[in-house]
Amino acid sequence: MIKNAKQPGSTRLAIGSNPGRNRSHNRRVVLDMVRAYGPLGRTEIARRAQLTAQAVTNIVDELVGEDMLVELGRLRSGRGQPPLQFAVNPNGPMTAGVEIATDHMVTVLIDLSGQIRAQSIHPVTATDPDHILPELRRAISSIRASVSGDPVRLLGVGVVMPGPFEIDGMSSVGPATLPGWAGLDVKAMATQAIGETVEVENDATAAAVGERLYGAGRGHSSFCFVYFGVGLGLGVIHEGRPLRGAFGNAGEIGHLGITPRNRPALYGPDGALERFASLYALRERLAAAGLSGTNTDELQQLHDQNNPVLADWIAEAADYLAPTIAAIENLLDPETIIFGGALPDTIIDALIAALDPLPVSVATRRARTAPRVIRGQTGQLTAALGAAALPMLETITPRLHLGARIVAD
């Protein structure tokens, strides 16, 4: 179960707008309110969303008819007729998410209440379109069939891949991106292969979206997510929405040249951040010491054994990541920075601890409500959960824009 409980004193939700031209926005607001606060009556939804009672009645009835909300009964409190309560329907439409990595594919199915209804992880031997598209079709068909009851209706499918998009040969660490996809319309090809509407995103941005909806980002409207995939990426959430860039490549920090705090600087591709602070770099270091095939469980075991090669990598990665954190803070002024991805939680915790002392930045404020760096809560499924969150973000989360109104709880 991925919890959706609100964070006390920190939740910021968009509110409605009564003119009829904003009906789509108001639907999103109502769904977002019910998801964030749990079962609510129409009057309470109207109060929180600042919509008219009639507008809320119409929207709620419409959403119940679409199986997106479900009526729970009446809440007994005080005098008069108890109000009917409504909640998101866990047996209504669902979303699927797929992470296509360099050596495996992760697939998850999530209902509107945030519960993982099914998941699968299987290796892939080739990542070109001719191999991946049939694998994608089989993965979605299989995960839908694994849920008992009525056939699963999908709001959409999110597919995430490592970036950068539309650029071959940029990676500083070897096969951190998927070859053969440049110049192709991935969204159209995946939509045709699956037969469902597909949203495509890079893995770091999708991971940030997943963390925003289900993990450590629930209490923050503006944060950054450092994603440890094979390479290293950055997802940016600004006022509740992902910052993608003009071509979907915002946050490719792995290709930046960083001067480490305790080591001599290198320049050009040899000095790129992900050559030192990435899963690929860690595996390369371990392979040189005769340790190969390091999956998540094996990395955890090495950490439990206080392996010196792993310990040296953590120290070196932290030397590069510490000035990176300060640079991100000075550029984007996030509430916090979250670490997550394909590393075990204990190694991420060790990396965060090794960052101390962090350089002074605009985040060095006495009155902080969160640490400068925290670990994510969505674990090894981070990117796939973010992928599943993409159709949800497009369907039921209000779009914040200039002039949009926000209510703080």
C-alpha positions in Angstrom: 0.0 0.0 0.0 1.4 3.4 -0.9 0.0 5.8 1.6 -1.6 9.1 0.5 -2.1 10.5 4.0 -1.5 14.2 4.0 1.4 15.7 5.9 0.1 17.8 8.8 0.6 21.5 8.3 2.3 21.2 5.0 -0.2 20.1 2.3 -0.8 22.7 -0.4 -3.7 22.0 -2.8 -5.1 23.9 -5.7 -8.6 25.2 -5.3 -11.4 25.5 -7.8 -12.6 28.2 -10.1 -16.4 28.5 -10.5 -16.7 29.7 -14.2 -17.9 26.9 -16.4 -14.8 27.1 -18.7 -12.7 25.7 -15.8 -14.8 22.5 -15.3 -11.9 20.2 -16.2 -9.7 22.0 -13.6 -12.5 21.7 -11.0 -12.8 18.0 -11.6 -9.1 17.6 -10.9 -9.5 19.8 -7.8 -12.3 17.6 -6.4 -10.4 14.4 -7.0 -7.2 15.8 -5.5 -9.1 16.9 -2.4 -10.6 13.5 -1.8 -7.3 11.8 -2.5 -5.5 14.0 -0.1 -8.0 14.2 2.8 -9.8 10.8 2.6 -13.6 10.5 2.6 -15.4 13.8 2.4 -19.0 15.0 2.0 -20.1 17.4 -0.7 -20.3 20.4 1.6 -16.8 19.8 3.0 -15.4 19.4 -0.6 -17.1 22.7 -1.6 -15.7 24.5 1.5 -12.1 23.2 0.9 -12.2 23.7 -2.8 -14.0 27.1 -2.6 -16.5 25.9 -5.2 -20.3 26.3 -5.2 -22.4 23.5 -3.7 -24.1 22.9 -7.1 -20.8 22.7 -8.9 -19.5 20.1 -6.4 -22.7 18.1 -6.6 -22.5 17.9 -10.4 -18.9 17.0 -10.4 -19.2 14.4 -7.7 -22.2 12.7 -9.4 -20.2 12.7 -12.7 -17.2 11.1 -11.0 -19.3 8.5 -9.3 -20.8 7.6 -12.6 -17.3 7.1 -14.0 -16.3 4.9 -11.1 -13.6 7.3 -10.0 -15.4 8.1 -6.7 -17.5 5.8 -4.6 -20.2 6.6 -2.1 -19.4 5.3 1.4 -22.6 6.2 3.3 -23.4 8.9 5.8 -21.2 10.4 8.5 -23.0 10.5 11.9 -22.3 13.8 13.5 -24.5 16.5 15.1 -28.1 17.2 14.2 -29.8 17.0 10.9 -29.4 14.7 8.0 -25.8 13.2 8.1 -23.8 14.0 4.9 -22.9 11.3 2.4 -19.2 10.6 2.3 -17.2 10.0 -0.9 -13.8 8.5 -1.5 -11.7 7.5 -4.4 -12.7 4.2 -5.8 -10.0 1.5 -5.4 -11.8 -0.7 -7.8 -12.2 1.9 -10.5 -9.8 2.9 -13.2 -6.1 2.2 -12.7 -2.8 3.4 -14.1 0.1 1.3 -15.2 3.8 2.3 -15.1 6.8 0.8 -16.9 10.4 1.6 -16.3 12.6 0.5 -19.2 16.2 0.3 -17.9 19.3 -0.9 -19.6 19.0 -4.4 -18.3 15.5 -4.9 -16.9 11.9 -3.8 -17.1 9.7 -2.9 -14.1 5.9 -2.8 -14.4 3.4 -1.7 -11.7 -0.3 -1.3 -11.6 -1.8 1.3 -9.2 -5.4 2.1 -8.3 -6.7 5.5 -7.5 -6.3 5.1 -3.8 -2.6 4.7 -4.3 -2.3 0.9 -3.7 0.0 -1.2 -5.8 -2.3 -3.9 -7.2 0.4 -5.8 -9.2 4.1 -5.5 -10.0 6.7 -7.4 -11.9 10.4 -7.1 -12.7 12.1 -9.1 -15.4 15.4 -8.9 -17.3 15.7 -7.7 -20.8 18.6 -8.7 -23.1 18.1 -6.0 -25.8 16.6 -2.5 -25.5 16.1 -1.5 -29.2 12.5 -0.8 -30.3 12.1 -4.1 -32.1 12.7 -6.0 -28.9 11.2 -3.5 -26.3 7.8 -2.8 -27.9 6.7 -6.4 -27.9 8.0 -6.8 -24.3 6.1 -3.7 -23.3 2.9 -5.1 -24.8 3.3 -8.4 -23.0 4.2 -6.7 -19.7 1.0 -4.6 -19.7 -1.2 -7.5 -20.8 0.2 -9.7 -18.1 -0.1 -7.3 -15.2 -3.7 -6.4 -16.1 -4.6 -10.2 -16.2 -3.0 -10.7 -12.8 -5.7 -8.7 -11.1 -8.8 -10.7 -10.2 -12.4 -9.5 -10.9 -13.6 -7.3 -13.7 -11.2 -6.4 -16.5 -8.9 -3.6 -15.5 -9.8 -0.2 -17.1 -6.7 1.9 -17.5 -6.6 5.7 -17.3 -3.3 5.4 -19.2 0.2 4.0 -19.2 3.4 5.8 -18.2 6.6 4.7 -19.8 10.0 6.0 -18.5 13.4 5.6 -20.0 16.8 7.0 -19.1 17.7 10.3 -20.8 18.9 12.4 -22.4 16.3 12.1 -25.2 17.1 12.7 -28.9 20.9 12.7 -28.3 23.1 9.6 -29.0 26.6 9.2 -27.5 26.3 11.8 -24.8 26.6 9.5 -21.8 29.8 9.7 -19.9 29.6 6.2 -18.3 28.8 3.8 -21.1 25.3 2.3 -21.7 23.4 4.7 -19.4 20.8 5.5 -22.2 19.0 3.2 -24.6 20.4 3.1 -28.1 18.3 3.1 -31.2 15.5 5.5 -30.0 16.8 8.8 -31.3 14.5 10.5 -33.8 11.5 8.1 -33.0 8.1 9.1 -31.7 8.3 6.9 -28.6 4.8 8.0 -27.4 3.1 7.1 -30.6 4.9 3.8 -31.0 4.2 2.7 -27.4 0.5 3.8 -27.7 0.1 1.7 -30.8 1.9 -1.3 -29.3 -0.1 -1.3 -26.1 -3.5 0.0 -27.4 -3.7 2.5 -24.5 -2.8 6.2 -24.1 0.9 6.5 -23.2 2.8 9.3 -21.4 6.6 9.1 -21.9 9.1 10.7 -19.5 12.7 10.4 -18.5 13.3 8.3 -15.4 14.6 11.0 -13.1 11.6 13.3 -13.7 9.2 10.4 -13.4 10.8 9.3 -10.1 10.3 12.9 -8.8 6.6 12.7 -9.8 6.2 9.4 -8.0 7.9 10.7 -4.9 5.6 13.8 -5.0 2.5 11.7 -5.0 3.4 8.7 -2.9 6.7 9.3 -1.0 8.8 11.9 0.8 7.7 14.7 -1.6 4.1 14.6 -0.4 4.8 17.4 2.1 6.7 19.5 -0.3 5.5 21.5 -3.4 9.0 22.4 -4.7 11.8 19.9 -4.3 14.6 18.1 -6.3 15.1 14.4 -6.7 18.6 13.0 -7.3 17.9 9.7 -9.1 20.5 7.0 -9.0 19.8 4.9 -12.1 22.6 3.5 -14.2 23.7 7.1 -14.6 22.6 10.0 -12.5 19.7 12.3 -13.1 17.7 15.1 -11.4 14.0 15.4 -11.3 12.6 18.9 -10.4 9.2 19.5 -8.9 8.2 23.2 -8.9 4.9 24.2 -7.3 3.6 20.6 -7.6 4.4 20.1 -11.2 7.5 18.5 -12.9 9.9 20.8 -14.7 10.7 19.1 -18.0 12.6 21.5 -20.1 11.9 22.3 -23.8 12.8 18.7 -25.0 12.2 16.7 -21.8 15.9 16.8 -20.8 15.9 19.1 -17.8 18.0 17.7 -14.9 20.7 15.8 -16.8 23.2 16.6 -14.0 25.2 13.4 -14.6 26.9 15.1 -17.5 28.1 18.2 -15.6 31.7 18.7 -14.7 32.0 19.1 -10.9 35.0 20.1 -8.9 35.1 17.6 -5.9 35.7 19.1 -2.4 38.7 16.8 -1.5 40.1 15.6 -4.8 41.7 17.1 -7.9 39.3 18.2 -10.7 39.1 16.4 -14.0 37.8 18.1 -17.2 35.8 16.9 -20.2 33.9 13.6 -20.2 36.3 12.1 -17.7 35.2 14.7 -15.1 31.5 14.2 -15.6 29.6 13.7 -12.3 28.1 10.3 -13.2 31.6 8.9 -13.7 31.9 9.0 -10.0 28.5 9.2 -8.4 26.3 6.6 -10.2 25.4 2.9 -10.1 27.5 2.4 -13.2 30.5 4.0 -11.5 30.0 1.8 -8.4 29.7 -1.4 -10.5 32.8 -0.4 -12.5 34.8 0.0 -9.2 33.6 -3.3 -7.8 34.3 -5.1 -11.1 37.9 -3.9 -11.0 38.1 -5.5 -7.5 36.8 -8.8 -8.9 33.2 -8.3 -7.7 30.7 -8.6 -10.6 26.9 -9.1 -11.0 26.1 -6.6 -8.2 22.4 -6.4 -8.0 20.5 -4.7 -5.2 20.6 -7.6 -2.9 24.4 -8.1 -3.5 25.0 -4.4 -2.9 23.1 -4.6 0.4 25.2 -7.6 1.4 28.4 -5.7 0.6 27.3 -2.8 2.7 26.4 -5.2 5.6 29.9 -6.6 5.4 31.5 -3.1 5.4 33.1 -3.8 2.1 36.1 -1.4 1.7 35.6 -0.9 -2.0 32.0 0.2 -1.5 33.0 2.4 1.4 35.7 4.1 -0.8 33.1 4.7 -3.5 30.6 6.3 -1.0 33.3 8.6 0.2 34.3 9.6 -3.4 30.7 10.0 -4.6 30.0 12.2 -1.6 33.0 14.4 -2.5 31.3 15.1 -5.9 27.7 15.2 -4.7 28.3 17.7 -1.8 29.1 20.7 -4.2 26.4 19.4 -6.5 23.8 19.8 -3.8 24.9 23.4 -3.1 24.8 24.2 -6.8 21.3 22.7 -7.2 20.1 24.7 -4.1 21.6 28.0 -5.4 20.0 27.4 -8.9 16.5 26.2 -7.9 16.0 27.0 -4.2 14.1 23.8 -3.4 12.5 23.1 -0.1 14.6 19.9 0.1 16.6 17.5 -2.1 15.6 13.8 -2.1 18.0 10.9 -2.9 16.5 7.7 -4.4 16.6 5.2 -7.2 18.4 1.9 -7.8 20.6 1.8 -4.7 19.6 0.1 -1.4 18.2 2.4 1.2 21.2 1.8 3.5 23.7 2.9 0.9 21.6 6.0 0.2 21.6 6.8 3.9 25.4 6.3 4.0 25.8 8.7 1.0 23.7 11.3 2.7 25.7 11.0 6.0 28.9 11.3 4.0 27.8 14.7 2.5 28.4 16.4 5.9 29.5 19.1 6.0 27.6 20.5 3.1 28.8 23.7 1.5 27.0 26.9 2.4 24.2 27.8 0.0 20.9 29.6 -0.1 19.5 26.6 1.7 21.7 27.3 4.8 18.9 28.9 6.8 18.3 28.7 10.5 14.5 28.3 10.0 14.4 25.1 8.0 11.3 22.8 8.1 13.2 19.9 6.5 16.8 18.7 6.2 18.7 19.8 3.1 18.9 16.2 1.9 16.6 13.3 2.7 16.0 9.8 1.4 13.0 8.9 -0.7 10.3 6.6 0.5 9.3 4.7 -2.7 12.3 2.3 -2.8 13.3 0.2 -5.7 10.1 0.9 -7.6 10.6 4.6 -7.7 10.8 5.2 -11.4 8.0 2.7 -12.3 5.7 4.3 -9.6 6.5 7.6 -11.2 5.6 6.2 -14.6 2.2 5.0 -13.2 1.8 8.5 -11.7 2.1 10.2 -15.0 -1.4 9.4 -16.4 -2.8 10.2 -12.9 -1.0 13.5 -12.9 -2.5 14.3 -16.3 -6.0 13.1 -15.3 -6.7 13.9 -11.7 -4.1 16.4 -10.5 -4.8 20.1 -10.9 -2.5 22.0 -13.2 -0.9 24.8 -11.3 -0.2 27.8 -13.5 0.2 31.6 -13.2 -2.8 32.9 -11.4 -3.8 29.4 -10.1 -5.0 29.6 -6.5 -3.6 27.4 -3.8 -5.0 26.5 -0.4 -2.6 25.6 2.4 -3.8 23.3 5.2 
